[in-house]
């Protein structure tokens, strides 16, 4: 009986001492994700006016899955171009995306097929392309309205 009591006491004191040795969780500092210009893109409006962007290109699985997540800001002339291997319907959402965005869904013929304006930060609702597309351009919210960009406008782009 004495051995059981000693064993329980030692076990209990070990648990207590381990608990006391735990430190408060330290907050890991978040690094700001910087924009990396990888190319240039222009939107050619139906009236032949052009709107220019410096673009970051998302063409790997990791890049297309994370996109603009965790970014806190983006300049007005910056955008992210998602390049997919196949033309098909694509859906996006704003999980872990802190800035409101306009999304332009673009066909393989480089025509804007669908525009979603002012996608809300952190909203996990589906934002579908409605039609098969090969590209998606994300800009700051308000760009479509500011430049009067419409479905049917076209794009051209190149890597640096």
C-alpha positions as CSV (number, residue, x, y, z in Angstrom):
1,X,0.0,0.0,0.0
2,X,2.8,2.4,0.9
3,X,4.5,1.7,-2.5
4,X,1.2,2.6,-4.3
5,X,0.9,5.9,-2.4
6,X,4.5,6.8,-3.1
7,X,4.1,5.9,-6.8
8,X,0.9,8.0,-7.0
9,X,2.6,10.9,-5.2
10,X,5.6,10.8,-7.5
11,X,3.4,10.6,-10.6
12,X,1.3,13.6,-9.4
13,X,4.3,15.7,-8.6
14,X,5.8,14.9,-12.0
15,X,2.6,16.0,-13.7
16,X,2.5,19.2,-11.7
17,X,6.2,20.0,-12.3
18,X,5.7,19.4,-16.1
19,X,2.8,21.7,-16.0
20,X,4.8,24.5,-14.3
21,X,7.6,24.2,-16.8
22,X,5.4,24.9,-19.7
23,X,5.9,28.5,-20.8
24,X,3.3,30.8,-22.3
25,X,3.0,30.2,-26.0
26,X,5.2,32.7,-27.8
27,X,3.7,34.5,-30.7
28,X,5.5,33.9,-33.9
29,X,6.0,37.2,-35.8
30,X,4.3,37.2,-39.2
31,X,6.4,38.4,-42.1
32,X,4.7,40.7,-44.6
33,X,4.4,38.9,-47.9
34,X,5.9,41.1,-50.5
35,X,4.7,41.5,-54.1
36,X,7.1,40.0,-56.6
37,X,6.7,41.4,-60.1
38,X,6.9,38.5,-62.6
39,X,5.3,40.1,-65.6
40,X,3.1,42.7,-67.2
41,X,-0.5,42.5,-68.2
42,X,-2.7,44.9,-70.1
43,X,-6.5,44.9,-70.4
44,X,-7.6,46.0,-73.8
45,X,-11.1,47.5,-73.5
46,X,-13.6,47.3,-76.4
47,X,-13.0,51.0,-77.1
48,X,-9.2,50.2,-77.4
49,X,-8.3,51.9,-74.2
50,X,-5.7,50.0,-72.2
51,X,-5.2,49.4,-68.5
52,X,-1.8,48.2,-67.3
53,X,-0.8,46.0,-64.4
54,X,2.4,44.6,-62.9
55,X,1.6,41.0,-62.2
56,X,2.7,38.2,-59.9
57,X,2.0,34.9,-61.6
58,X,0.5,31.9,-59.8
59,X,1.0,28.8,-61.9
60,X,2.1,26.1,-59.5
61,X,-0.3,24.1,-57.3
62,X,0.9,25.9,-54.2
63,X,0.7,29.3,-55.7
64,X,-2.8,28.8,-57.1
65,X,-4.0,27.4,-53.8
66,X,-2.6,30.3,-51.7
67,X,-2.9,33.2,-54.2
68,X,-3.2,36.5,-52.3
69,X,-3.9,34.9,-48.9
70,X,-2.3,36.6,-45.9
71,X,-1.5,39.8,-47.9
72,X,-2.4,43.0,-46.1
73,X,-2.2,45.4,-49.1
74,X,-1.5,45.6,-52.8
75,X,-0.8,48.7,-54.9
76,X,-3.4,49.8,-57.4
77,X,-1.3,48.8,-60.4
78,X,-0.5,45.4,-59.0
79,X,-2.4,42.2,-59.6
80,X,-2.1,38.4,-59.5
81,X,-2.6,36.3,-62.6
82,X,-3.6,32.7,-62.1
83,X,-2.6,30.5,-65.0
84,X,-4.2,27.0,-65.2
85,X,-3.1,24.1,-67.3
86,X,-6.6,23.5,-68.7
87,X,-9.7,25.5,-69.5
88,X,-12.5,24.5,-67.2
89,X,-14.9,26.2,-64.7
90,X,-12.9,27.4,-61.7
91,X,-14.2,28.6,-58.3
92,X,-12.3,30.9,-55.9
93,X,-13.0,32.0,-52.3
94,X,-11.6,34.6,-50.0
95,X,-10.4,32.4,-47.2
96,X,-7.4,34.0,-45.4
97,X,-7.5,36.9,-47.9
98,X,-7.5,40.2,-46.0
99,X,-8.0,42.7,-48.9
100,X,-11.2,43.1,-51.0
101,X,-10.7,42.0,-54.6
102,X,-12.2,42.1,-58.1
103,X,-11.8,38.8,-59.9
104,X,-11.7,38.6,-63.7
105,X,-12.2,35.1,-65.2
106,X,-10.5,34.9,-68.6
107,X,-10.9,32.3,-71.4
108,X,-8.0,30.7,-73.3
109,X,-8.8,33.3,-76.1
110,X,-7.8,36.0,-73.5
111,X,-11.4,37.4,-73.2
112,X,-12.8,38.4,-69.9
113,X,-15.8,36.1,-69.5
114,X,-17.0,36.8,-65.9
115,X,-16.2,39.6,-63.4
116,X,-16.9,39.4,-59.7
117,X,-16.5,42.8,-58.1
118,X,-15.7,43.6,-54.5
119,X,-15.2,40.1,-53.2
120,X,-15.3,40.4,-49.4
121,X,-12.2,39.6,-47.3
122,X,-12.3,36.3,-45.4
123,X,-15.6,35.2,-47.0
124,X,-15.5,31.5,-47.8
125,X,-18.5,31.6,-50.2
126,X,-17.8,30.2,-53.7
127,X,-16.9,32.7,-56.4
128,X,-17.5,30.7,-59.6
129,X,-16.3,31.5,-63.1
130,X,-19.7,30.4,-64.6
131,X,-17.9,29.3,-67.8
132,X,-14.6,27.4,-68.6
133,X,-11.6,29.7,-68.1
134,X,-7.8,29.3,-68.2
135,X,-6.8,32.5,-66.4
136,X,-8.1,34.5,-63.4
137,X,-6.8,38.0,-62.6
138,X,-7.2,39.4,-59.1
139,X,-6.9,43.1,-58.5
140,X,-7.8,45.4,-55.7
141,X,-11.6,45.9,-55.4
142,X,-12.9,48.8,-57.4
143,X,-10.7,48.4,-60.4
144,X,-13.4,47.1,-62.7
145,X,-15.6,50.1,-61.9
146,X,-12.8,52.6,-61.9
147,X,-11.6,51.6,-65.4
148,X,-15.1,50.5,-66.7
149,X,-13.7,47.0,-67.4
150,X,-16.4,44.8,-68.9
151,X,-17.0,41.2,-69.9
152,X,-15.8,40.9,-73.5
153,X,-12.7,43.0,-72.9
154,X,-9.5,41.2,-73.6
155,X,-6.0,40.8,-72.1
156,X,-2.5,40.2,-73.1
157,X,0.4,39.4,-70.8
158,X,4.0,38.4,-70.7
159,X,6.5,37.2,-68.1
160,X,9.5,39.4,-67.4
